[in-house]
Amino acid sequence: MKSVSVNTIELPSAPATSRAEKPQGAGQEGFGKELEAAIGKVDQLQLAADVEAQKLAGGEGNLHETMLALEKADVAMRVAMKVRAKLVEAYNDVMRMTV
């Protein structure tokens, strides 16, 4: 039987610094950058899926590769929507808190 390698979606890893080493407010900047990078990765997967679909429609592409690209893009978008829902939920919880 032939071995087949499938590319996986890589998530960014957390930096190896402790909280004591970070200056005040650095966490907000880091979160923003990480969020921007994650959204960029989702966008790249969507664009790659579009390219593969266009190739397949033109008769050049491979059905297997196209379906993999489409599924990767779909999973990435679903995860992004779940993260968005959690962020909105957390924001609403904070706004409901009494001071």
Helices and strands as residue ranges (DSSP letters): G 19-21, H 26-57, H 63-96
